[in-house]
Amino acid sequence: MEEDRIEYTGKVYVYSSGMPADHVQLAKEKLGEYGVNEGDIEVIEVPEGVPEGCIMVTVWPHYLSVAKVKRVRQGSIYAPQLFNIQM
């Protein structure tokens, strides 16, 4: 389904939010189903250093929150959510 693809350029930043490594790996596999190449995924432990305009995915226990970073200022990220992916 074409509407179930994540449009991105460069890297997709996956914020692990303290989830265990196996859960983060499952998230990577799930993102693959949405057209994200595993080589383009960068897992981050803290939501810092993420460039404006990129896609950031936050890993939660039962879903992934997909957002587009609009603005980064003084360590704060403004990234409106696009949609959720159920795990």
N, C-alpha and C positions, 0 to 999 in steps of 0.2 A: 504494500500500500504506500503510494507516494507521499501521502500526508503524514505518514509515520516515520519520516526521515528527519534527522537533525541536520540542518544546513549550517555548515561551519567552514572556516578557512584556518589553516595553521593548526594550533593545538586545541584540544578540549580538556579543560581543567576539571579534574574530579576531586572534590573536597571530601575527604574520607570521614570527617566529623566524628572521629574516634571509633569508627566501626572496625571489627576484626578484619584481618587480611583476606579471609575466605569470602567475606561479604563484599569487600571491595572488588575481588576477582569476579564474583557473580555480577556485580554492577558493570564491569568492563565487558563481560560477555553479553549482557543485556543491551549495552550501548552499541555493540556490534550488530545487533538485530535492527538497529535504527540507523545503520549506515556509517557508523564511526569506526575508522580503522584503529586497531589496537595500538599501532605505532604512533598515532596522533594523540593518545591519551596521556596526560601527565597528572599523576596522583599527587595531591598536596595535602599536608597535614594541618595547615593554617590557611585561611583565606586571604593571603597576602601575595603581592607580586603578580597579580593577574592582570593582563592588559585589557584596556577598554576595547569593546567590540567582540570579545571572544565569548565562547560558550563555557559556562561553569555549571557543573552538575554536582549537587550536594547529595551524598549518600545518607539515607535514613533507613531505619529497620525494615520498613515495608514498601518503600518507594524511592525513586530518584527524582529530585527536583531539578528540572532543566531551566536555566536562566541565561539571559544575554547581558553581559556586563556593559552598562551604559556609562558609568562614571566611576573613577577611582580617585579618591582625594584623602590625603592624610591618613592612610591606613584603612579607610572605610570604602566599602564597595557597594555601589547601587546597581543591583542586577534584578530587574523585574522578571518574575517567573513566567516562562512560556507555557509549560505544561509539566505534568507528572508522568512518570512511567512506573507502573506497578511491578513489584518484584515477585 
